[in-house]
Amino acid sequence: MDSAGQDINLNSPSRVLLSDFVSEAPVSPGVGAQTPAVQALTAAEEEELRAELVKVEEEIVTLRQVLAAKERHCGELKRRLGLSALEGLKQNLSRSWHDVQVSNAYKKTQETLSQAGQKTSAALSTVGSAISRKLGDMRNSAAFKSFEDRVGTIKSKVAGGGENGGDHLAASAAGSAQPLPEHAPF
């Protein structure tokens, strides 16, 4: 026997409610009149279902009103206790952060990151030592000594070796108001 031809027992504990499958869209009485299941109902069954539908819709409206009243009452209690939405959010975030910190995943991640940080620090220290050692070796090389000597020579010429207006630079640095010569090497 197919399900469309079975009698519907509204008091049966095994019945399936329409609200289990349908969202909260308003139901128009004329919309469902053309479905095959409605045509198989007797007039008495259809009238009984419509009465139950009206009753359930009224219960939904009542429950919404009760929920709104409870939410207002809750808000009033929080206001009287000095609890604001921001305080509640702060407490929830604090509680959530605490829950995260005590979780095994957080502890394992923290331990792994700590170990990675230690290994990275050791590697950077080793690289820094190697670079320092290589720079020291390079500084003691003949090519670097030659370069250093050339830079020293240029520095002494620019900073006050007496050639090419070096005396003017030294005098300007001492506070003299003498202008630089127009044939300066710059």
N, C-alpha and C positions, 0 to 999 in steps of 0.2 A: 504494500500500500504506500503511495507516495505521500510526502509531507503536506501537500496542499489539500488533500482530502481528509486529513486527520482532524478530530475535534480538538480545540484548544482549551485546556484546563487552566484557567488563570490562577487557581490556587495551588497548582503543582509546584513542588520545590525544584523540579528540574527544568522549569520553563526558562527560556532565554529572553531577556528584556531587549526591546528595540534600542534602548539607550546605550546598550553595550556596543552597538555597531554604528550608531548615528551620532554625529556631532551636534552641537547646540544650535542647529539651524531651525528657524521657526517652521512649523508644519502647517501647510494650508490644506483644508479639508478637500478641496477639489483636485489637488495634485496627485494623490495616490489612488484616486477612484478608478483609474484605468489599468492598474496592475492585476495580473491574473489571480494573486492570492486574495485580493479583496472581492473578486467576483465569486470565489468559492465559499465565502462566508454567508451565513444566513443573516437575515435582518436583525435577529436578536443578538447574535454574536457581534455584528458590526456595531450595534448600539452600545453593547457592553464595553467593547474596545474603545469607542469614542468617549464614553463616560470615564473609563480608566485613564485615557489620555488627558482629558481635562483635569482630572484629579492629580495626576503626576505633574502636569504643568503648573498647577496651583501650588503644589508642594515645592517645586523648584523655586517659584517666586518667593514663597515663604522662607525657604532656606537661604536665599540670597539676602532677604531682608534681615534675617537673624544674623547671618555672617556680617553684614554691614554694621549692625548694631554692636556685635561683639568686637569688631575692629575699632569702632568709635570708643567703646568702653576701654579697650586695651590702650588706645592712644591717650585717653584721659588719665588712666592709671600711671602710664609712663610719664606724662606731663607732671602729674602731682608728685611723682617720685624724683623728678628732676632728670629723668632719662630722656635724652634727645635721640633723634635718628642717627646723628653723628656719633653719639656715645655708643649706641647699639652696634653701629658699623665698626667702630673702633674695637669694641669688645669681641665681636665676631672675627675680625681680622687678627686680633691678638690670639684668640683661642685657636684659630686656624693655623697661624704661624707656629704656635706651640705644638700643635698636632703634627705639623710637617717636621719640626725639629726632632721630635721623638720617634718618628717613623724610621723603620729599618732602611728604606731606600735613601733617605736623607743622610743617615749616619754613614752608609756605605759610600755615597757620593762624596761626602765631606772627607772621609778617610782617603778615598782615591785621589781627590784633588790635592789633599795635603801631601800625599806621597809624590804626586806629579810635581808639585811646587818644590819639594825638597830635591827631587832629581833634576829639575830645571835649574835650580839655584846651583847645585853642584856642577852641572854641565857648563853654565855660564861662568862660574868661577874658574873652571879648567880652561875654558876658551880665553878668558881674560888673562890668565897666567901665561898661556901660550902666546898670545898677542904681545904681552909685555916682554916676554923673553925674546921674541922675534924682533921687536922694535929695539931692544937693547943690543941684540946681535947686529942689527942693521946700523945702529948708531956707531958701533965700533968698526964698521967696514970702511975701507979706503974711499969708496965712492961717496959715502956720506960725509966723511971728513973733508974731502975736496969740496963738496957742495956747501958745507958749513963754512969753510974758509972763504968761499966766494960770497956768500951771504954776509959774512962779517965785513968783508971789504966794501961791499955796496953800502952796508949800514954805516960804516965809518965815513964814507964819502957823503952820504945824505945827512947824517946827524951832526956833522960838525968837524969833519976832517980838514976844513979850510979851503977845500977846492970847490969851485962852481957855486960860490955864494953860501958856503956852509957857515961863515961868520955871521951872515945876516940872519940865518935861522936861529943861531944861538943868542944873538942880541934880541931878536923878537921874543924869544922865550923868556928872556930876562926882563921884559917889560919895555924895551926900547920902542920908540915910535918910528923907526926907520923903515921905509917901504922896501919890499923885495925888489931885486934888480929885474929888469925886463928880460934878461937872458937866462932866467932860472931854467933848470933842466926839466921842469914839469911840463 
